[in-house]
Amino acid sequence: MANVSVITVFVLSGFNETVNHRSVIFFLSLLCYCTILLVNVSLIVIIILDNSLHEPMYILLCVFCMNGLYGTTGFYPKFLWDLLSPVQVISYSGCLVQALVMYSFACSDLSILAVMAYDRYLAICRPLEYHSVMSKNRVTKLAFFSWFTPFCIVTTNIYLTSRVKLCSSHVDRLFCVNWSIVQLACFPEETAINGIFGNITIIIYVLHGLFIVWSYLYLIKTCISSLENRAKFMQTCVPHLTSLFTFSFTVLFDVMTLRLASKDFPEMLQNFMSIEFLIIPPIVNPFIYGFKLTKMRNKILRLVIFKSK
């Protein structure tokens, strides 16, 4: 019979290859996290304080940046602490909470991008109905459910994982994710329901992705015939598409390293690929929206010029 025991602490064995480079990694990670905080908080504050930016697109952008802060805060403080610590451990409950934050952050990003795609579809294809459909009340509800629904779905996944008996306390990652915990199960047959619900979750968010792609393909088709719509598409939709491709690319790499990782694959490279979605999108997205959207760019430039005087 498998050696079943009560696991109270997990060891994060993904740090094994960082021993000789921890000072450099710590400095770069701290710089990265400070940059994420600076650029995202700046965009959030600008949107909240400026009444002219209280429009659906900017409200959704504000929620998008808030979600980026939520996800990165679930990773960086613990990661930075582990780099300075002689042992890299996390409590059982802490591991489940971190997994919940990581997954709900990623799923919420996709949900918010789907709402943004719907917003752009209405603005370009149904402009006369736009303000009646995308009222502030409805935008607030859509923004809330784009975060709350993924949170509930992921919470269910984590609850199912918490019921599984584990035979090992070594998580082969830099942080806790649901699949890594499930792989530690003593009895694989117990994880069947986890696999089923996990696949349902994947299908739900693949459908989100397909909806986003369809929306933008339809917008491209609509905008080709109109110079005005083409300009509007280039100005407001290109940032969304860039965010979608950045997010999809980084999450795809994370899934590949999680599901297909080989022992022959360098661990340092695996580690970097697994945290790309916590580095690239949270930094790149605010810059894309800040400099591509005219209103945001003008507000930022005015603020910079005012500060320099």
VEXBANU-284669 format. One record per residue (C-alpha): residue number from 1; residue in one letter; chain; x, y, z. Coordinates in Angstrom, 2 decimals. Example, Ala and Ser with C-alpha at 12.3 -4.5 7.8 and 13.67 -1.06 7.14 Angstrom:
<pts>
(pt 1,"a","A",(12.30,-4.50,7.80))
(pt 2,"s","A",(13.67,-1.06,7.14))
</pts>
This chain:
<pts>
(pt 1,"m","A",(0.00,0.00,0.00))
(pt 2,"a","A",(1.21,3.56,-0.79))
(pt 3,"n","A",(2.84,5.51,2.02))
(pt 4,"v","A",(-0.08,7.81,2.81))
(pt 5,"s","A",(0.71,10.61,5.26))
(pt 6,"v","A",(-0.72,13.98,6.18))
(pt 7,"i","A",(1.15,16.64,4.17))
(pt 8,"t","A",(1.44,19.95,6.03))
(pt 9,"v","A",(4.33,21.53,4.11))
(pt 10,"f","A",(5.45,21.39,0.48))
(pt 11,"v","A",(9.06,21.72,-0.71))
(pt 12,"l","A",(9.42,23.76,-3.91))
(pt 13,"s","A",(12.12,21.78,-5.67))
(pt 14,"g","A",(12.10,24.06,-8.73))
(pt 15,"f","A",(14.67,26.23,-6.90))
(pt 16,"n","A",(17.38,23.54,-7.04))
(pt 17,"e","A",(19.00,25.02,-10.16))
(pt 18,"t","A",(18.99,28.60,-8.86))
(pt 19,"v","A",(21.60,28.12,-6.10))
(pt 20,"n","A",(24.48,29.83,-7.94))
(pt 21,"h","A",(22.43,32.69,-9.40))
(pt 22,"r","A",(20.02,33.69,-6.63))
(pt 23,"s","A",(21.43,37.20,-6.09))
(pt 24,"v","A",(21.08,38.08,-9.77))
(pt 25,"i","A",(17.63,36.46,-10.03))
(pt 26,"f","A",(16.50,38.29,-6.88))
(pt 27,"f","A",(17.62,41.67,-8.23))
(pt 28,"l","A",(15.99,41.11,-11.66))
(pt 29,"s","A",(12.78,39.77,-10.08))
(pt 30,"l","A",(12.54,42.70,-7.67))
(pt 31,"l","A",(13.10,45.13,-10.55))
(pt 32,"c","A",(10.45,43.32,-12.59))
(pt 33,"y","A",(7.90,43.37,-9.75))
(pt 34,"c","A",(8.54,47.07,-9.00))
(pt 35,"t","A",(8.05,47.86,-12.70))
(pt 36,"i","A",(4.79,45.88,-12.74))
(pt 37,"l","A",(3.54,47.75,-9.68))
(pt 38,"l","A",(4.57,51.15,-11.08))
(pt 39,"v","A",(3.07,50.84,-14.56))
(pt 40,"n","A",(-0.16,49.09,-13.53))
(pt 41,"v","A",(-0.86,51.31,-10.51))
(pt 42,"s","A",(-0.13,54.41,-12.64))
(pt 43,"l","A",(-2.69,53.39,-15.27))
(pt 44,"i","A",(-5.29,52.49,-12.60))
(pt 45,"v","A",(-4.86,55.82,-10.78))
(pt 46,"i","A",(-5.02,57.84,-14.03))
(pt 47,"i","A",(-8.26,56.10,-15.09))
(pt 48,"i","A",(-9.91,56.41,-11.65))
(pt 49,"l","A",(-9.04,60.09,-11.15))
(pt 50,"d","A",(-9.86,61.30,-14.69))
(pt 51,"n","A",(-13.63,61.50,-15.32))
(pt 52,"s","A",(-13.11,61.67,-19.09))
(pt 53,"l","A",(-11.72,58.12,-18.96))
(pt 54,"h","A",(-14.79,56.68,-17.22))
(pt 55,"e","A",(-15.82,54.90,-20.42))
(pt 56,"p","A",(-16.37,51.13,-20.89))
(pt 57,"m","A",(-13.04,50.51,-22.65))
(pt 58,"y","A",(-11.01,52.29,-19.96))
(pt 59,"i","A",(-12.99,50.79,-17.08))
(pt 60,"l","A",(-12.22,47.34,-18.49))
(pt 61,"l","A",(-8.56,48.33,-18.92))
(pt 62,"c","A",(-8.52,49.38,-15.25))
(pt 63,"v","A",(-9.94,45.96,-14.23))
(pt 64,"f","A",(-7.38,44.28,-16.50))
(pt 65,"c","A",(-4.51,46.05,-14.71))
(pt 66,"m","A",(-6.01,45.24,-11.30))
(pt 67,"n","A",(-6.12,41.58,-12.24))
(pt 68,"g","A",(-2.46,41.77,-13.28))
(pt 69,"l","A",(-1.59,43.12,-9.82))
(pt 70,"y","A",(-3.68,40.38,-8.19))
(pt 71,"g","A",(-1.88,37.59,-10.07))
(pt 72,"t","A",(1.66,38.92,-9.67))
(pt 73,"t","A",(1.14,39.62,-5.96))
(pt 74,"g","A",(0.30,35.95,-5.55))
(pt 75,"f","A",(3.72,35.06,-6.94))
(pt 76,"y","A",(6.48,37.68,-6.51))
(pt 77,"p","A",(6.54,38.32,-2.71))
(pt 78,"k","A",(6.79,34.58,-1.95))
(pt 79,"f","A",(9.27,34.03,-4.80))
(pt 80,"l","A",(11.53,36.86,-3.61))
(pt 81,"w","A",(11.38,35.53,-0.05))
(pt 82,"d","A",(12.33,32.03,-1.23))
(pt 83,"l","A",(15.35,33.37,-3.12))
(pt 84,"l","A",(16.68,34.80,0.16))
(pt 85,"s","A",(15.74,31.78,2.27))
(pt 86,"p","A",(17.95,28.70,2.80))
(pt 87,"v","A",(14.88,26.45,2.39))
(pt 88,"q","A",(12.04,26.90,-0.07))
(pt 89,"v","A",(8.87,25.60,1.56))
(pt 90,"i","A",(5.20,26.56,1.62))
(pt 91,"s","A",(2.39,25.38,3.87))
(pt 92,"y","A",(-0.30,23.06,2.50))
(pt 93,"s","A",(-3.01,25.73,2.78))
(pt 94,"g","A",(-0.64,28.39,1.40))
(pt 95,"c","A",(0.09,26.18,-1.60))
(pt 96,"l","A",(-3.62,25.74,-2.36))
(pt 97,"v","A",(-4.20,29.51,-2.03))
(pt 98,"q","A",(-1.29,30.27,-4.38))
(pt 99,"a","A",(-2.62,27.76,-6.92))
(pt 100,"l","A",(-6.04,29.41,-6.65))
(pt 101,"v","A",(-4.55,32.86,-7.28))
(pt 102,"m","A",(-2.42,31.71,-10.25))
(pt 103,"y","A",(-5.26,29.93,-12.03))
(pt 104,"s","A",(-7.98,32.50,-11.29))
(pt 105,"f","A",(-5.63,35.28,-12.50))
(pt 106,"a","A",(-4.99,33.50,-15.81))
(pt 107,"c","A",(-8.65,32.60,-16.39))
(pt 108,"s","A",(-9.82,36.11,-15.44))
(pt 109,"d","A",(-7.37,37.62,-17.94))
(pt 110,"l","A",(-9.03,35.63,-20.71))
(pt 111,"s","A",(-12.53,36.54,-19.48))
(pt 112,"i","A",(-11.67,40.26,-19.39))
(pt 113,"l","A",(-10.17,40.04,-22.90))
(pt 114,"a","A",(-13.45,38.41,-24.06))
(pt 115,"v","A",(-15.48,41.30,-22.59))
(pt 116,"m","A",(-13.07,43.76,-24.26))
(pt 117,"a","A",(-13.62,42.01,-27.59))
(pt 118,"y","A",(-17.41,42.29,-27.12))
(pt 119,"d","A",(-17.01,45.98,-26.25))
(pt 120,"r","A",(-15.03,46.65,-29.45))
(pt 121,"y","A",(-17.57,44.68,-31.52))
(pt 122,"l","A",(-20.40,46.89,-30.23))
(pt 123,"a","A",(-18.38,50.13,-30.61))
(pt 124,"i","A",(-17.44,49.45,-34.25))
(pt 125,"c","A",(-20.28,47.30,-35.63))
(pt 126,"r","A",(-23.24,48.67,-33.63))
(pt 127,"p","A",(-22.25,52.24,-32.70))
(pt 128,"l","A",(-25.85,53.54,-32.35))
(pt 129,"e","A",(-26.63,50.90,-29.71))
(pt 130,"y","A",(-23.24,51.05,-27.99))
(pt 131,"h","A",(-23.98,53.45,-25.11))
(pt 132,"s","A",(-27.35,51.88,-24.32))
(pt 133,"v","A",(-25.90,48.34,-24.27))
(pt 134,"m","A",(-22.57,49.16,-22.57))
(pt 135,"s","A",(-23.92,51.34,-19.77))
(pt 136,"k","A",(-21.70,51.88,-16.71))
(pt 137,"n","A",(-23.96,49.55,-14.71))
(pt 138,"r","A",(-23.63,46.76,-17.27))
(pt 139,"v","A",(-19.87,47.27,-17.66))
(pt 140,"t","A",(-19.50,47.00,-13.87))
(pt 141,"k","A",(-21.48,43.74,-13.85))
(pt 142,"l","A",(-19.47,42.31,-16.77))
(pt 143,"a","A",(-16.20,43.29,-15.09))
(pt 144,"f","A",(-17.32,41.72,-11.80))
(pt 145,"f","A",(-18.42,38.43,-13.36))
(pt 146,"s","A",(-15.29,38.27,-15.56))
(pt 147,"w","A",(-13.36,37.91,-12.29))
(pt 148,"f","A",(-15.90,36.22,-9.98))
(pt 149,"t","A",(-16.88,33.40,-12.39))
(pt 150,"p","A",(-13.26,32.21,-12.99))
(pt 151,"f","A",(-12.64,32.50,-9.24))
(pt 152,"c","A",(-15.58,30.16,-8.50))
(pt 153,"i","A",(-14.56,27.70,-11.23))
(pt 154,"v","A",(-10.95,27.56,-10.02))
(pt 155,"t","A",(-12.08,27.34,-6.37))
(pt 156,"t","A",(-14.01,24.18,-7.30))
(pt 157,"n","A",(-10.87,22.74,-8.94))
(pt 158,"i","A",(-8.81,23.53,-5.84))
(pt 159,"y","A",(-11.46,22.06,-3.52))
(pt 160,"l","A",(-11.37,18.78,-5.48))
(pt 161,"t","A",(-7.56,18.78,-5.17))
(pt 162,"s","A",(-7.77,19.34,-1.40))
(pt 163,"r","A",(-9.68,16.03,-1.08))
(pt 164,"v","A",(-6.89,13.99,-2.73))
(pt 165,"k","A",(-4.54,11.98,-0.50))
(pt 166,"l","A",(-0.92,12.85,-1.26))
(pt 167,"c","A",(2.21,10.67,-1.01))
(pt 168,"s","A",(4.88,13.28,-1.64))
(pt 169,"s","A",(5.59,16.82,-0.51))
(pt 170,"h","A",(7.92,17.83,-3.36))
(pt 171,"v","A",(6.42,20.22,-5.91))
(pt 172,"d","A",(8.76,20.43,-8.90))
(pt 173,"r","A",(7.98,24.10,-9.61))
(pt 174,"l","A",(8.90,27.58,-8.38))
(pt 175,"f","A",(5.31,28.03,-7.19))
(pt 176,"c","A",(2.21,25.93,-6.57))
(pt 177,"v","A",(-0.15,25.05,-9.39))
(pt 178,"n","A",(-3.08,22.67,-9.28))
(pt 179,"w","A",(-1.75,20.05,-11.68))
(pt 180,"s","A",(1.58,19.75,-9.84))
(pt 181,"i","A",(-0.30,19.00,-6.59))
(pt 182,"v","A",(-2.63,16.47,-8.26))
(pt 183,"q","A",(0.41,14.61,-9.63))
(pt 184,"l","A",(1.45,13.86,-6.02))
(pt 185,"a","A",(-1.69,11.75,-5.43))
(pt 186,"c","A",(-1.22,8.32,-3.84))
(pt 187,"f","A",(-4.09,6.79,-5.79))
(pt 188,"p","A",(-4.40,8.03,-9.41))
(pt 189,"e","A",(-7.98,6.74,-9.61))
(pt 190,"e","A",(-8.93,9.34,-6.99))
(pt 191,"t","A",(-7.95,12.13,-9.39))
(pt 192,"a","A",(-10.39,11.12,-12.15))
(pt 193,"i","A",(-12.92,13.79,-11.12))
(pt 194,"n","A",(-10.09,16.35,-11.03))
(pt 195,"g","A",(-9.20,15.45,-14.61))
(pt 196,"i","A",(-12.83,15.68,-15.76))
(pt 197,"f","A",(-13.46,19.05,-14.11))
(pt 198,"g","A",(-10.05,20.30,-15.26))
(pt 199,"n","A",(-10.89,19.42,-18.87))
(pt 200,"i","A",(-14.28,21.15,-18.56))
(pt 201,"t","A",(-12.47,24.26,-17.33))
(pt 202,"i","A",(-10.04,24.10,-20.26))
(pt 203,"i","A",(-12.97,23.76,-22.72))
(pt 204,"i","A",(-14.73,26.78,-21.16))
(pt 205,"y","A",(-11.68,29.00,-21.64))
(pt 206,"v","A",(-10.84,27.61,-25.08))
(pt 207,"l","A",(-14.38,28.72,-26.03))
(pt 208,"h","A",(-13.53,32.15,-24.58))
(pt 209,"g","A",(-10.48,32.22,-26.86))
(pt 210,"l","A",(-12.51,31.15,-29.90))
(pt 211,"f","A",(-15.09,33.86,-29.17))
(pt 212,"i","A",(-12.31,36.48,-29.02))
(pt 213,"v","A",(-10.75,35.29,-32.29))
(pt 214,"w","A",(-14.17,35.22,-34.02))
(pt 215,"s","A",(-14.96,38.74,-32.75))
(pt 216,"y","A",(-11.76,40.21,-34.14))
(pt 217,"l","A",(-12.03,38.32,-37.44))
(pt 218,"y","A",(-15.53,39.75,-37.81))
(pt 219,"l","A",(-14.24,43.21,-36.93))
(pt 220,"i","A",(-11.44,42.95,-39.50))
(pt 221,"k","A",(-13.97,41.91,-42.14))
(pt 222,"t","A",(-16.24,44.84,-41.20))
(pt 223,"c","A",(-13.45,47.43,-41.05))
(pt 224,"i","A",(-11.84,46.65,-44.40))
(pt 225,"s","A",(-14.58,48.52,-46.32))
(pt 226,"s","A",(-14.52,51.67,-44.17))
(pt 227,"l","A",(-11.55,54.00,-43.70))
(pt 228,"e","A",(-13.05,55.40,-40.46))
(pt 229,"n","A",(-13.66,51.93,-38.99))
(pt 230,"r","A",(-10.20,50.84,-40.10))
(pt 231,"a","A",(-8.62,53.73,-38.17))
(pt 232,"k","A",(-10.77,52.94,-35.12))
(pt 233,"f","A",(-9.76,49.27,-35.32))
(pt 234,"m","A",(-6.05,50.10,-35.53))
(pt 235,"q","A",(-6.27,52.48,-32.60))
(pt 236,"t","A",(-8.40,50.48,-30.14))
(pt 237,"c","A",(-8.34,46.83,-31.22))
(pt 238,"v","A",(-4.64,46.32,-31.94))
(pt 239,"p","A",(-3.76,46.68,-28.20))
(pt 240,"h","A",(-6.37,44.02,-27.35))
(pt 241,"l","A",(-5.03,41.66,-30.02))
(pt 242,"t","A",(-1.45,42.21,-28.84))
(pt 243,"s","A",(-2.51,41.43,-25.26))
(pt 244,"l","A",(-4.34,38.31,-26.42))
(pt 245,"f","A",(-1.36,36.99,-28.39))
(pt 246,"t","A",(1.06,37.81,-25.56))
(pt 247,"f","A",(-1.17,36.10,-23.00))
(pt 248,"s","A",(-1.86,33.04,-25.20))
(pt 249,"f","A",(1.82,32.60,-26.08))
(pt 250,"t","A",(3.01,32.74,-22.46))
(pt 251,"v","A",(0.22,30.52,-21.07))
(pt 252,"l","A",(0.78,27.98,-23.87))
(pt 253,"f","A",(4.44,27.74,-22.88))
(pt 254,"d","A",(3.45,27.28,-19.23))
(pt 255,"v","A",(1.01,24.48,-20.11))
(pt 256,"m","A",(3.65,22.80,-22.30))
(pt 257,"t","A",(6.26,22.84,-19.52))
(pt 258,"l","A",(3.69,21.60,-17.00))
(pt 259,"r","A",(2.25,18.75,-19.06))
(pt 260,"l","A",(5.12,17.82,-21.38))
(pt 261,"a","A",(8.23,18.65,-19.34))
(pt 262,"s","A",(11.05,16.18,-19.86))
(pt 263,"k","A",(13.92,15.43,-17.47))
(pt 264,"d","A",(16.27,16.15,-20.39))
(pt 265,"f","A",(14.90,19.69,-20.65))
(pt 266,"p","A",(17.07,22.22,-18.69))
(pt 267,"e","A",(15.33,23.08,-15.43))
(pt 268,"m","A",(16.34,26.74,-15.60))
(pt 269,"l","A",(14.63,27.06,-19.00))
(pt 270,"q","A",(11.57,25.20,-17.69))
(pt 271,"n","A",(11.40,27.60,-14.76))
(pt 272,"f","A",(11.59,30.68,-16.99))
(pt 273,"m","A",(8.94,29.34,-19.36))
(pt 274,"s","A",(6.64,28.56,-16.43))
(pt 275,"i","A",(6.70,32.17,-15.13))
(pt 276,"e","A",(6.60,34.00,-18.48))
(pt 277,"f","A",(2.88,34.74,-18.05))
(pt 278,"l","A",(3.75,36.49,-14.75))
(pt 279,"i","A",(6.49,38.62,-16.36))
(pt 280,"i","A",(5.63,39.57,-19.92))
(pt 281,"p","A",(1.86,40.41,-19.96))
(pt 282,"p","A",(1.76,42.41,-16.67))
(pt 283,"i","A",(4.63,44.62,-17.92))
(pt 284,"v","A",(3.85,44.79,-21.64))
(pt 285,"n","A",(0.06,45.38,-21.42))
(pt 286,"p","A",(0.16,48.75,-19.61))
(pt 287,"f","A",(2.77,50.04,-22.07))
(pt 288,"i","A",(0.72,48.84,-25.06))
(pt 289,"y","A",(-2.48,50.49,-23.82))
(pt 290,"g","A",(-0.71,53.53,-22.40))
(pt 291,"f","A",(0.99,54.45,-25.67))
(pt 292,"k","A",(-1.44,53.09,-28.27))
(pt 293,"l","A",(-4.73,54.49,-26.94))
(pt 294,"t","A",(-4.75,58.22,-27.77))
(pt 295,"k","A",(-6.54,59.41,-24.63))
(pt 296,"m","A",(-4.26,57.42,-22.34))
(pt 297,"r","A",(-1.15,58.57,-24.21))
(pt 298,"n","A",(-2.19,62.22,-23.96))
(pt 299,"k","A",(-2.91,61.94,-20.23))
(pt 300,"i","A",(0.44,60.28,-19.56))
(pt 301,"l","A",(2.36,62.84,-21.67))
(pt 302,"r","A",(0.59,65.71,-19.90))
(pt 303,"l","A",(1.45,64.22,-16.52))
(pt 304,"v","A",(5.11,63.73,-17.50))
(pt 305,"i","A",(5.40,67.29,-18.87))
(pt 306,"f","A",(3.71,68.71,-15.74))
(pt 307,"k","A",(6.09,66.79,-13.44))
(pt 308,"s","A",(9.15,67.91,-15.41))
(pt 309,"k","A",(8.29,71.62,-15.04))
</pts>
